[in-house]
Amino acid sequence: MVSRNDPCPCGGGQIYKNCCERVVTIELVGQIREGKEREQKNECLQDLNTWFKGYFTVEKQIPWADSFKKLLNLPLDQAIPENFRSLFHSWLMFDAPCVMKRRAIEFWMMSRREELKGKERVVQNLLKADFVCFEVLEVKEDSMIFRSLFDQSDYEVFTEDPGPIEKGKIVFTRLICVGNRYEICSPFISFMHEMKGEILVQLEKYSYFDDEQQEYNTREQGWKVFGWTIQKARELEKIEKVVSASPEMYENMREAVLWPAEEPKSEQSGLPMQIIQQMEQFYVNQVAPLQKITQTLYSRSLEMLYQYLSLRFGYSFDWSNLTEDDLSYYLSVWYLEHAKATPTSSKIFLNTTKHLFKWLYSQGMSDAYLHFRKVYISLIRALPIAIEVRNWLRNNAIYPLKDEKGNSITTDIFMLAISPSGPVLLVKNRWKPIQLRSFPSTWSDYRFWIKGTIQSDHSGCSFVHIENLYPMVTISDQFMREDRVLGHK
């Protein structure tokens, strides 16, 4: 042990008491405080958990289960998955206003005020521990460096064993300040670093909240982004598994895009007089009173619908013939191939067509609106975005043809997706990296069918020509157990 009057071991030339003794003392005090606060933190969490289980019984938790499932976009008709139970428990204790419109931890603090004397600093740090998203910058032997994706602040996180947390991972959890460092104080889930850009987009999306409920909505922000990230990760995994495991499903989905709707079902194209009269009645009652320019927009939509129905079904058509597949093909593939579509005009097309089907439903003439509504909800965002992506790809993703050995040319319909490792293209039932520089991350939630020509080599592929692009949409029906992909028969 170094004596206070011995030369300082740091080699600075001074005696120990005038050099590093103060630094060591400060560090020692910090270590003592950190150890004490860690002990208090463990005691507080144990007390909170015991109090919560006694006060907030299982019966009281049931009404909040649906709120949690909605927050994370989990199926409402199914129980919370087993691996989400600890997260549900954490959400109830720290974030949900489930006890007399207060958070459980706030009510616990007020009811246990006497028992918590001397632990005020730890309790306040627990109150401020939000469930947020971090990027792991560094992993050391006994600590890690986390950077919050919410405010870009860095945190030194103490850990005895990092376990599955690796450098570069994206981690959702909550941290509590203990001494001069932080510790993880709730369950955590990590994701691939490649999802960072998409998560930042979602953070921006959920960064607006009601002033009257600012605190509650701010706490919801991390959970909403977490729920989106889970769905995104599952979607990517699901698509890759489905395509690799079931070529028949992929072929059926492709058939929806290649569907020969132009072939008439009768020798002469046209529609039954009753259908024509119903469309004319809609125009007279609903469209004629509108301004001339609006009448023109409706006329275009009605004319396009007439052409599609007469060629697809002919004189045998009845509104009851329309399925979700028929409508999805018409509203996406047919429209994009027969109209000079822009993002704005596509929204007008969808909304004017919606008005017709809704009016038919209100008049008791057809229930097709029930099918139309499901497709409309999916396409009202996906269709304009598909047009934007098509324009962007044609301007930024077409490369000259290479005359090189080993280079192959393929003309087909391909599926474009954004995987954790970047943009990929489904080519003959295999995912291949596609050369897309600076593909906007705001479109990464969507999948697209692309009709065109690509060139491929051992490293990946690139577009030579793009004839058209169509949205691939998943319809969610609250009365169905599983989502259904449009075009899958």
Wavefront OBJ file of the C-alpha trace (Angstrom):
o trace
v 0.000 0.000 0.000
v 1.311 3.467 -0.900
v 2.046 5.792 2.041
v 0.690 9.359 1.807
v 4.274 10.758 1.830
v 5.672 8.278 -0.728
v 6.282 9.354 -4.340
v 3.058 9.065 -6.304
v 2.966 5.881 -8.428
v 1.691 7.898 -11.407
v 5.256 9.220 -11.940
v 4.236 12.883 -11.761
v 7.071 13.737 -9.338
v 4.895 14.711 -6.362
v 4.169 12.834 -3.173
v 1.026 10.733 -3.153
v -1.059 12.945 -0.791
v -0.553 15.978 -3.031
v -1.179 14.127 -6.288
v -3.495 11.184 -6.913
v -4.804 10.542 -3.395
v -7.727 12.924 -3.977
v -8.579 11.257 -7.288
v -8.506 7.816 -5.689
v -10.624 9.076 -2.803
v -13.210 10.527 -5.182
v -13.257 7.298 -7.178
v -13.584 5.283 -3.974
v -16.478 7.456 -2.801
v -18.108 7.049 -6.185
v -17.730 3.277 -6.022
v -19.223 3.211 -2.518
v -22.166 5.353 -3.628
v -22.653 3.209 -6.732
v -22.668 0.036 -4.649
v -25.125 1.540 -2.168
v -27.472 2.762 -4.908
v -27.297 -0.592 -6.681
v -28.353 -2.283 -3.459
v -31.161 0.267 -2.994
v -32.232 -0.185 -6.600
v -32.545 -3.942 -6.149
v -34.513 -3.441 -2.935
v -36.848 -0.928 -4.592
v -37.497 -3.147 -7.619
v -38.198 -6.121 -5.370
v -40.557 -4.049 -3.200
v -42.293 -2.562 -6.273
v -42.785 -5.997 -7.788
v -44.163 -7.462 -4.553
v -46.510 -4.488 -4.038
v -47.672 -4.608 -7.661
v -48.522 -8.316 -7.570
v -50.511 -7.828 -4.361
v -52.344 -4.672 -5.445
v -52.792 -5.162 -9.195
v -54.259 -8.650 -9.414
v -54.575 -10.704 -12.595
v -58.249 -9.691 -12.845
v -57.232 -6.014 -12.886
v -54.602 -6.665 -15.540
v -56.987 -8.294 -18.051
v -58.629 -5.032 -19.296
v -55.158 -3.619 -20.003
v -54.041 -6.586 -22.090
v -55.844 -5.307 -25.203
v -54.253 -1.863 -24.789
v -50.827 -3.484 -24.706
v -51.600 -5.632 -27.760
v -52.838 -2.589 -29.693
v -49.681 -0.686 -28.745
v -47.505 -3.481 -30.158
v -49.846 -4.447 -33.039
v -50.333 -7.927 -31.588
v -53.460 -9.962 -32.554
v -56.357 -8.921 -30.322
v -58.046 -12.325 -30.536
v -55.029 -14.144 -29.114
v -53.389 -14.171 -25.698
v -50.212 -12.174 -25.154
v -47.343 -14.466 -26.289
v -45.390 -16.091 -23.487
v -42.163 -14.292 -24.407
v -43.994 -10.932 -24.114
v -45.401 -11.494 -20.616
v -42.421 -9.916 -18.834
v -42.640 -6.899 -21.183
v -46.370 -6.574 -20.420
v -45.583 -6.689 -16.708
v -42.902 -3.999 -17.134
v -45.263 -1.788 -19.174
v -47.969 -2.044 -16.511
v -45.596 -1.140 -13.676
v -43.683 1.704 -15.340
v -45.733 3.177 -18.182
v -49.463 2.424 -18.261
v -51.807 4.794 -16.317
v -53.495 1.745 -14.856
v -53.934 2.723 -11.171
v -56.458 5.547 -10.718
v -55.175 7.098 -13.978
v -51.636 7.111 -12.595
v -48.681 4.913 -13.386
v -48.331 2.020 -10.954
v -44.824 3.112 -9.962
v -46.125 6.595 -9.030
v -48.878 5.094 -6.854
v -46.348 2.737 -5.255
v -44.055 5.660 -4.439
v -46.879 7.584 -2.698
v -48.164 4.569 -0.778
v -44.663 3.521 0.386
v -43.287 6.965 1.185
v -42.165 6.090 4.717
v -40.456 2.859 3.684
v -38.614 4.653 0.878
v -36.976 7.351 2.987
v -33.274 7.590 2.200
v -33.830 6.066 -1.238
v -35.314 9.166 -2.896
v -32.593 9.468 -5.558
v -33.045 5.851 -6.681
v -36.847 6.183 -6.698
v -36.686 9.327 -8.841
v -34.341 7.578 -11.272
v -36.810 4.686 -11.518
v -39.621 7.148 -12.259
v -37.576 8.613 -15.148
v -36.602 5.232 -16.631
v -38.424 5.233 -19.989
v -38.593 2.271 -22.363
v -36.553 3.529 -25.323
v -34.294 2.422 -28.150
v -30.483 2.365 -28.060
v -27.631 1.591 -30.404
v -24.795 -0.427 -28.838
v -21.611 1.502 -29.660
v -19.103 -0.482 -27.598
v -18.975 -3.637 -25.457
v -16.267 -3.837 -22.764
v -15.501 -6.438 -20.125
v -17.733 -4.877 -17.443
v -19.622 -2.137 -19.258
v -21.177 -1.060 -22.565
v -21.767 2.250 -24.305
v -25.376 2.810 -25.410
v -26.497 5.711 -27.622
v -30.159 6.693 -27.440
v -31.821 6.876 -30.855
v -34.326 9.292 -29.286
v -31.945 12.126 -28.335
v -28.460 10.821 -29.357
v -27.227 10.866 -25.714
v -24.544 8.325 -24.731
v -24.779 6.137 -21.621
v -22.188 3.958 -19.919
v -24.074 0.804 -18.922
v -22.667 -1.449 -16.197
v -22.917 -5.179 -16.798
v -21.265 -8.263 -15.377
v -22.054 -10.257 -18.517
v -23.191 -8.622 -21.805
v -24.613 -11.963 -22.915
v -26.463 -11.629 -26.240
v -25.900 -7.860 -26.471
v -23.311 -7.266 -29.177
v -21.704 -4.171 -30.642
v -23.857 -2.675 -33.375
v -27.131 -4.157 -32.113
v -30.269 -2.049 -31.655
v -31.669 -2.618 -28.151
v -35.082 -1.707 -26.695
v -34.990 -1.483 -22.894
v -35.037 0.986 -19.994
v -31.989 2.247 -18.092
v -31.707 3.515 -14.523
v -28.892 5.739 -13.289
v -26.866 4.044 -10.521
v -23.989 6.195 -9.244
v -22.268 7.610 -12.314
v -23.286 4.783 -14.620
v -26.485 3.125 -15.795
v -27.949 -0.341 -15.517
v -30.617 -2.207 -17.483
v -33.676 -2.484 -15.252
v -36.229 -4.199 -17.484
v -36.443 -6.948 -20.121
v -34.685 -6.110 -23.379
v -34.921 -7.219 -27.010
v -32.227 -6.582 -29.609
v -32.432 -6.242 -33.402
v -30.026 -6.134 -36.326
v -28.137 -2.852 -36.813
v -29.394 -2.661 -40.425
v -32.841 -1.715 -39.098
v -31.523 1.513 -37.560
v -32.488 3.735 -40.496
v -36.047 2.410 -40.583
v -36.391 2.745 -36.795
v -35.273 6.390 -36.987
v -38.033 7.011 -39.543
v -40.587 5.503 -37.147
v -39.244 7.611 -34.262
v -39.831 10.710 -36.369
v -43.322 9.470 -37.223
v -44.273 9.067 -33.550
v -42.565 12.243 -32.327
v -45.763 14.292 -32.416
v -48.087 14.073 -29.466
v -51.027 15.788 -27.776
v -49.961 18.642 -25.487
v -52.579 17.654 -22.911
v -51.207 14.099 -22.702
v -47.602 14.801 -23.591
v -46.028 12.678 -20.864
v -48.176 9.598 -21.521
v -47.750 9.772 -25.266
v -44.002 10.273 -24.894
v -43.876 7.032 -22.908
v -45.966 5.339 -25.607
v -43.474 6.410 -28.285
v -40.856 3.800 -27.431
v -43.439 1.020 -27.245
v -45.057 1.975 -30.574
v -41.706 1.960 -32.346
v -40.861 -1.324 -30.615
v -44.142 -2.838 -31.841
v -43.448 -1.677 -35.395
v -39.908 -3.103 -35.247
v -41.206 -6.497 -34.123
v -43.726 -6.604 -36.966
v -41.087 -5.495 -39.456
v -38.622 -8.169 -38.329
v -41.323 -10.847 -38.427
v -42.499 -9.705 -41.839
v -39.024 -9.998 -43.326
v -38.530 -13.390 -41.730
v -41.996 -14.539 -42.838
v -41.495 -13.498 -46.463
v -38.107 -15.202 -46.694
v -39.440 -18.392 -45.092
v -42.598 -18.472 -47.195
v -40.769 -17.964 -50.454
v -38.004 -20.450 -49.749
v -40.334 -23.078 -48.327
v -43.286 -22.810 -50.689
v -42.594 -22.151 -54.389
v -46.287 -22.830 -55.112
v -47.323 -19.871 -52.959
v -44.856 -17.620 -54.756
v -46.196 -18.758 -58.129
v -49.784 -18.076 -57.026
v -48.823 -14.591 -55.905
v -47.106 -13.928 -59.233
v -50.206 -15.141 -61.061
v -52.179 -12.309 -59.474
v -49.933 -9.801 -61.249
v -49.984 -11.805 -64.509
v -53.748 -12.393 -64.249
v -55.188 -12.098 -67.809
v -58.063 -9.831 -66.840
v -58.178 -8.403 -70.364
v -59.687 -11.622 -71.698
v -63.477 -11.169 -71.903
v -65.653 -13.860 -70.371
v -68.260 -13.487 -73.081
v -68.170 -13.163 -76.850
v -69.155 -9.501 -76.639
v -67.865 -7.126 -73.964
v -70.337 -5.044 -72.030
v -72.352 -5.034 -68.813
v -75.949 -5.952 -67.935
v -78.437 -3.074 -68.257
v -79.190 -3.180 -64.524
v -75.517 -2.526 -63.658
v -75.318 0.341 -66.162
v -78.509 1.893 -64.755
v -77.143 1.689 -61.197
v -73.926 3.442 -62.236
v -75.943 6.104 -64.072
v -78.166 6.583 -61.023
v -75.062 7.108 -58.881
v -73.796 9.730 -61.330
v -77.088 11.632 -61.417
v -77.645 11.603 -57.662
v -74.106 11.945 -56.334
v -71.864 13.377 -59.067
v -73.998 15.735 -61.183
v -74.468 18.291 -58.343
v -70.679 18.662 -58.004
v -68.396 21.107 -59.820
v -67.421 20.390 -63.435
v -63.813 19.483 -62.659
v -64.953 17.037 -59.957
v -67.483 15.533 -62.367
v -64.621 14.912 -64.798
v -62.609 13.041 -62.148
v -65.584 10.827 -61.299
v -66.291 10.191 -64.993
v -62.750 8.923 -65.516
v -63.030 6.522 -62.589
v -66.442 5.243 -63.686
v -65.270 4.753 -67.281
v -62.234 2.789 -66.120
v -64.388 0.590 -63.883
v -66.800 -0.044 -66.752
v -63.951 -1.141 -69.034
v -62.507 -3.483 -66.421
v -65.818 -5.131 -65.492
v -67.007 -5.500 -69.077
v -63.773 -7.139 -70.220
v -63.298 -9.237 -67.113
v -66.892 -10.440 -66.617
v -68.975 -9.292 -69.577
v -72.775 -9.558 -69.560
v -72.703 -12.184 -66.825
v -71.442 -9.638 -64.289
v -73.126 -9.024 -60.966
v -71.730 -7.004 -58.046
v -71.639 -10.209 -55.995
v -68.993 -11.555 -58.420
v -66.382 -9.142 -57.052
v -63.842 -10.650 -54.646
v -60.956 -8.989 -52.841
v -58.598 -10.413 -55.480
v -60.687 -8.897 -58.284
v -60.682 -5.523 -56.580
v -57.015 -5.593 -55.648
v -56.048 -6.412 -59.221
v -58.272 -3.661 -60.601
v -57.207 -0.981 -58.104
v -53.490 -1.655 -58.455
v -52.356 -3.641 -61.517
v -55.096 -2.644 -63.970
v -55.037 0.982 -62.887
v -51.255 1.301 -63.132
v -51.227 -0.287 -66.584
v -54.119 1.742 -68.051
v -53.830 5.184 -66.457
v -51.226 7.942 -66.500
v -51.021 7.707 -62.745
v -49.481 10.166 -60.312
v -49.515 9.853 -56.505
v -52.264 12.489 -56.300
v -54.403 11.097 -59.111
v -54.208 7.613 -57.574
v -55.718 8.897 -54.329
v -58.493 10.613 -56.297
v -59.114 7.378 -58.200
v -59.382 5.339 -54.995
v -61.644 7.843 -53.251
v -64.039 8.354 -56.162
v -64.335 4.587 -56.575
v -64.896 4.254 -52.841
v -67.792 6.725 -53.074
v -69.505 4.524 -55.683
v -69.195 1.295 -53.697
v -70.229 2.985 -50.474
v -73.319 4.440 -52.187
v -74.242 1.038 -53.672
v -73.986 -0.429 -50.170
v -76.108 2.342 -48.613
v -78.809 1.781 -51.270
v -78.901 -1.951 -50.647
v -77.734 -2.706 -54.195
v -74.440 -4.454 -53.358
v -72.317 -5.661 -50.436
v -69.121 -5.343 -52.504
v -68.161 -2.337 -50.380
v -67.285 -4.726 -47.546
v -64.588 -6.264 -49.762
v -63.605 -2.930 -51.269
v -63.052 -1.337 -47.864
v -60.368 -3.871 -46.883
v -58.478 -3.358 -50.139
v -58.900 0.428 -49.958
v -57.405 0.637 -46.459
v -54.288 -1.173 -47.663
v -53.918 0.694 -50.950
v -54.682 4.287 -49.956
v -51.041 4.586 -48.834
v -49.404 1.764 -50.789
v -50.630 2.784 -54.256
v -49.322 6.399 -54.236
v -46.046 5.150 -52.748
v -45.744 2.496 -55.482
v -45.996 5.261 -58.086
v -43.318 7.300 -56.284
v -41.042 4.242 -56.090
v -41.610 3.460 -59.780
v -40.610 7.003 -60.749
v -37.576 6.932 -58.441
v -36.354 3.583 -59.767
v -36.684 4.661 -63.386
v -34.631 7.783 -62.641
v -32.034 6.299 -60.289
v -31.799 2.522 -60.652
v -31.415 1.757 -64.377
v -27.911 0.634 -65.350
v -26.417 0.071 -68.823
v -26.205 -3.481 -70.064
v -22.818 -5.121 -69.405
v -21.301 -7.422 -71.992
v -19.277 -9.520 -69.587
v -18.692 -13.239 -69.159
v -20.944 -14.750 -66.513
v -23.485 -11.924 -66.803
v -27.069 -13.224 -67.336
v -30.170 -11.319 -68.474
v -33.643 -12.116 -67.084
v -37.015 -10.588 -68.003
v -39.756 -11.449 -65.534
v -41.790 -10.152 -62.590
v -39.685 -9.798 -59.433
v -40.451 -9.033 -55.819
v -38.507 -6.118 -54.283
v -38.025 -6.058 -50.509
v -35.762 -4.360 -47.981
v -34.023 -6.954 -45.819
v -31.849 -6.221 -42.754
v -28.819 -6.357 -45.069
v -30.293 -3.999 -47.672
v -32.497 -4.120 -50.814
v -33.059 -7.615 -52.215
v -34.872 -8.979 -55.270
v -36.665 -12.305 -55.512
v -35.365 -13.917 -58.699
v -36.599 -17.412 -59.573
v -37.386 -18.207 -55.955
v -34.072 -16.896 -54.590
v -33.268 -13.605 -52.880
v -30.464 -11.649 -54.529
v -28.939 -8.294 -53.509
v -30.055 -5.560 -55.914
v -27.983 -2.477 -56.705
v -30.039 0.456 -55.352
v -27.964 3.353 -54.114
v -29.585 5.587 -51.488
v -32.966 3.873 -51.664
v -35.207 6.070 -49.428
v -35.778 4.389 -46.067
v -39.333 5.821 -45.892
v -40.388 3.140 -48.390
v -38.784 0.221 -46.593
v -42.088 -0.911 -45.007
v -43.478 -1.952 -48.372
v -43.021 -4.781 -50.864
v -43.375 -4.310 -54.607
v -43.751 -6.427 -57.727
v -41.563 -5.161 -60.563
v -42.075 -6.125 -64.178
v -38.818 -5.612 -66.034
v -35.375 -6.849 -67.013
v -32.340 -7.389 -64.774
v -28.722 -8.377 -65.305
v -27.119 -10.693 -62.756
v -23.666 -11.915 -61.838
v -22.089 -13.640 -58.839
v -22.299 -10.473 -56.675
v -25.935 -9.537 -57.260
v -28.136 -7.884 -59.856
v -29.245 -4.522 -61.252
v -32.132 -3.238 -63.342
v -31.705 -2.769 -67.079
v -35.346 -1.893 -67.778
v -38.464 -1.336 -65.636
v -41.779 -1.687 -67.438
v -44.001 -1.250 -64.383
v -44.195 -1.602 -60.607
v -47.123 -2.743 -58.454
v -47.730 -2.704 -54.690
v -47.891 -5.991 -52.813
v -50.377 -5.449 -50.025
v -51.328 -7.453 -46.960
v -54.981 -7.198 -45.941
v -55.595 -7.347 -42.187
v -59.106 -8.419 -41.246
v -60.007 -8.211 -37.571
v -62.405 -11.129 -38.083
v -59.694 -13.353 -39.609
v -57.039 -15.168 -37.629
v -54.196 -14.425 -40.035
v -53.260 -11.726 -42.503
v -53.750 -12.618 -46.157
v -51.474 -11.487 -48.956
v -53.358 -10.038 -51.897
v -53.174 -12.314 -54.895
v -52.604 -15.495 -52.893
v -55.433 -17.782 -53.971
l 1 2 3 4 5 6 7 8 9 10 11 12 13 14 15 16 17 18 19 20 21 22 23 24 25 26 27 28 29 30 31 32 33 34 35 36 37 38 39 40 41 42 43 44 45 46 47 48 49 50 51 52 53 54 55 56 57 58 59 60 61 62 63 64 65 66 67 68 69 70 71 72 73 74 75 76 77 78 79 80 81 82 83 84 85 86 87 88 89 90 91 92 93 94 95 96 97 98 99 100 101 102 103 104 105 106 107 108 109 110 111 112 113 114 115 116 117 118 119 120 121 122 123 124 125 126 127 128 129 130 131 132 133 134 135 136 137 138 139 140 141 142 143 144 145 146 147 148 149 150 151 152 153 154 155 156 157 158 159 160 161 162 163 164 165 166 167 168 169 170 171 172 173 174 175 176 177 178 179 180 181 182 183 184 185 186 187 188 189 190 191 192 193 194 195 196 197 198 199 200 201 202 203 204 205 206 207 208 209 210 211 212 213 214 215 216 217 218 219 220 221 222 223 224 225 226 227 228 229 230 231 232 233 234 235 236 237 238 239 240 241 242 243 244 245 246 247 248 249 250 251 252 253 254 255 256 257 258 259 260 261 262 263 264 265 266 267 268 269 270 271 272 273 274 275 276 277 278 279 280 281 282 283 284 285 286 287 288 289 290 291 292 293 294 295 296 297 298 299 300 301 302 303 304 305 306 307 308 309 310 311 312 313 314 315 316 317 318 319 320 321 322 323 324 325 326 327 328 329 330 331 332 333 334 335 336 337 338 339 340 341 342 343 344 345 346 347 348 349 350 351 352 353 354 355 356 357 358 359 360 361 362 363 364 365 366 367 368 369 370 371 372 373 374 375 376 377 378 379 380 381 382 383 384 385 386 387 388 389 390 391 392 393 394 395 396 397 398 399 400 401 402 403 404 405 406 407 408 409 410 411 412 413 414 415 416 417 418 419 420 421 422 423 424 425 426 427 428 429 430 431 432 433 434 435 436 437 438 439 440 441 442 443 444 445 446 447 448 449 450 451 452 453 454 455 456 457 458 459 460 461 462 463 464 465 466 467 468 469 470 471 472 473 474 475 476 477 478 479 480 481 482 483 484 485 486 487 488 489
